[in-house]
């Protein structure tokens, strides 16, 4: 083949990021297919030779030398083979030049589509192999365009779409902007490798911390867990086996330069670094910072894997809003970080809570997974008052909203629940839209049962 042909092959390899040998083998396979279709049959074994000093490809028919021919497509007798090569023996492989005179033009037409198809397949396979080995890594991408909220980016000459749910809320994307994305997984499809990339995945924060903080990259500081609300706030629990290393200080850096670099890459998302500890009580109290926690009681430590771990957290009334956070964000992130479902109570409810807990333990009633509702504790200080409170709750839950409440805005919620919501500053169901179960539970006075009823009304 002419040098221009091989130069074009090298150009394709560079543009498509495909190995040169893979392209040559693809072309040979396509030419062999074209020969079998126009001049031979499917059983024949064809070998294609591409030479620099020839204008066309050489076609060789490969046959095995046998004593008695059973399949003339792949076998040749010793007598016939000796006409071509004198020193041939039984079992040798002989290659016969069967290149047709008109093969160049016909082969080019027949093989064109096959070559293009095979090249596309080779490109897809090469891309898949390249990205498959880089799953769970952070990659640099460039924004190419934005259409209807979907961001089209390019990663190493490969175009990928960044969907709505994988974009950081309120982040501005524009042509030419360079961003870091997390490659979650790669799926091989008929249309090529599909890259699942994200700017909202928690591991994006982990990889950025590894890039900015040498102690994490080298394993001196370990990231134990992470909870993230993309675009607004993340909590990261870190730990160092070496007592001489301050894990929190190492992550923050002098004057906060290290953690600031991470936050800048995340469009200003706040990243709280928290020191992990083996003591779950201490860890939960630290995770709820900046609120000051008075006491933590572990209700279920997770002995039964089928039942979620749960803890009761007691705070001063003045610290409760800070512990809950805006729309329940702080307590929700702390719960995700620690792995415990957290129930917040006012400190004055602590004696009644302990009494109720003792009662449940004595009566062998399971506490694992059961929430002791705020309403059980608010009006109770003694065991008898607790019992009376439980009875009143049953009646109250079934009582319809009374005249004078905003029934048109609250649906079928009970009077007790409406009173709690209005006291917390909510004027109707419209104000609660977008809140999940944990956020609703974070509202002062709202327990899990009530939160579920509110969520049902919102749906």
Beta strands, then each sheet from edge to edge (+ up, - down):
strand 1: 45-49
strand 2: 58-66
strand 3: 75-77
strand 4: 93-97
strand 5: 137-147
strand 6: 150-155
strand 7: 158-162
strand 8: 178-189
strand 9: 192-198
strand 10: 222-229
strand 11: 233-239
strand 12: 270-275
strand 13: 295-300
strand 14: 310-315
strand 15: 341-346
sheet 1: 1+ 2- 3-
sheet 2: 1+ 2- 4+
sheet 3: 7+ 6- 5+ 8- 9+
sheet 4: 10+ 11- 12-
sheet 5: 13+ 14- 15-
end
